[in-house]
Amino acid sequence: MGNVEYLVKWLNVSEEGSTWEQPSSLVCDHLIAAYNLQDLNDVRGFEAEKILNSFKNGEEISFLIKFRNLELPLMIKSYVAYVEIPDMVFKHYEKTCTFVTPK
């Protein structure tokens, strides 16, 4: 699984000065939460086609999901995907996770 990063467009800095940052290096949880809520509002009414990848940041898991009729995939928190598309999440885990039987 990869790491979640946000493209940060810094105040009073040109677009070329934008940088990719991990949430742990940012002190703006309220902005990150607002950004994530915005994404959730954008997908209401759209049908999920496929989970493209999954990412873990600490204990939090997110999925990069391709939606029908949206050009770009969106990052969706696992707790939303578990409720809205549980079968798709289960199939994704079957394909990407290795399960070991304890000895």
N, C-alpha and C positions, 0 to 999 in steps of 0.2 A: 504494500500500500504506500502511496506517496504522501507528501506533506501538503497541507493546505497553505496557500500563500495568497495575499491580497495585493493588487496593484495599487500602490499609494501615490496619489497625485498631491504633491506637497504644496502648501500655501506659499504664494509668491515665488514659485519655481516653475520654469517652463515645462511643457509636456515631456521633453527629452530628459528632464531630471526625475521623472517618475521611477519608482523602484518597487520591486517585488519584496514583500516583507512577510515573515511568519507572524501569526497572532501574538506569540509570546514576546516578540520584540516591540509590540505596539502598546501604547497606554491610551486606548480609546475604545474600551469594550462597548460603550453605548453606540458608537458609530458602526462597529462591526455588527452588533445586534440589529440595528436599524437596516443595514445593508442586507443581512440575511432575511429579515422580515419582508423587505422589498422583493426579494427573489421569490419568496413563498406566495406573495400576492400576484406576482407575474404569471405563475403557473396554474392558478385556479382556472378550471375550464379547459385545460389542455391535457391530452392523454400521454402518459409516459410510454415511450417506445422501448427504451433499453437503458440499463445501467452500464455506463461506459467504464467507470472505475470507482474505487472506494478509497477513502483517505482517513487516516487516524491522526488526531491532534490531541495528545494526552489520552484521556479516556473517551473523547468525543469522536464519533464516526460520522462522516458525511459521504454522500454519493454524488458523482457527476452523472447526471441523467439527461438523456436526449428525449425531448418532447416532440410529439407530432405537431407540425405547423409552427415550430419555433426554430429559427436558423441555428442558434447556438445552444449548447447544453448548459444546464444550470446546476450549481452545487446545492444539494438539499440535505438538511440534517437527517440523521438516521431515524430519529423518533417520528418524523413526519412520514418518511418512506415506509416504516414499519406499519403504520396505520393505513396509509393510502394505497400502497402497492406491495403488500406482504409476500405474495407469490413471486413477484419479480425479485425481491430482496433474497428470498430463500434460494431461488435458482442461481442468483449471482454468487451467493456464498458457496453453493455446491460446486460451481465452476472454479472459484478462486481460492478457496480455503482447503487446507489439508487437515483432515481429522485423524487423530491417532487414538487407537484403543489402548487404554492403560493396561500395563502388565500386571 
